[in-house]
């Protein structure tokens, strides 16, 4: 059987890949100009992305992540050597602001494997909205990846 793969290269906004035995491999271009292509089997869930009707402007946490990784300490390098505690704190604060933390939080044990647009997270429960965007992926905690368009 051939591998089922979905390339998220054209996806706009932030999304969560929930690690799950789906038979579908998700990949994205990540790591700035290095253009890495990590993969994870799972289920992809777009998160907190909206667009203004008239101006067609993206309203997404992706904008904050783009600014952080292109204008901050990483200056567009892609953080391919791994993230640090400051990066994890920034991303967790962003997840708090969009009401996903603590149900989704940066997996601090996998910071060296994480980089721009591919951040390993721990999913500790169903999405907190009513009705939830995703639910029923027990047992928790479950690994996942936050991903978005990178800065190349």
Secondary structure, 3 states (H helix, E strand, C coil): CCCEEEECCCCCCCEEEEECCCCEEEECCECHHHCECCEEEEEEEECCCEECCCCCCEECHHHHHHHHHHHCCCCCCCCCCCCCHHHHHHHHHHHHHCCCCCCEEECHHHHHHCECCEEEEEECCCCCCCCCCCCCCCCCCEEEEEECCCCC
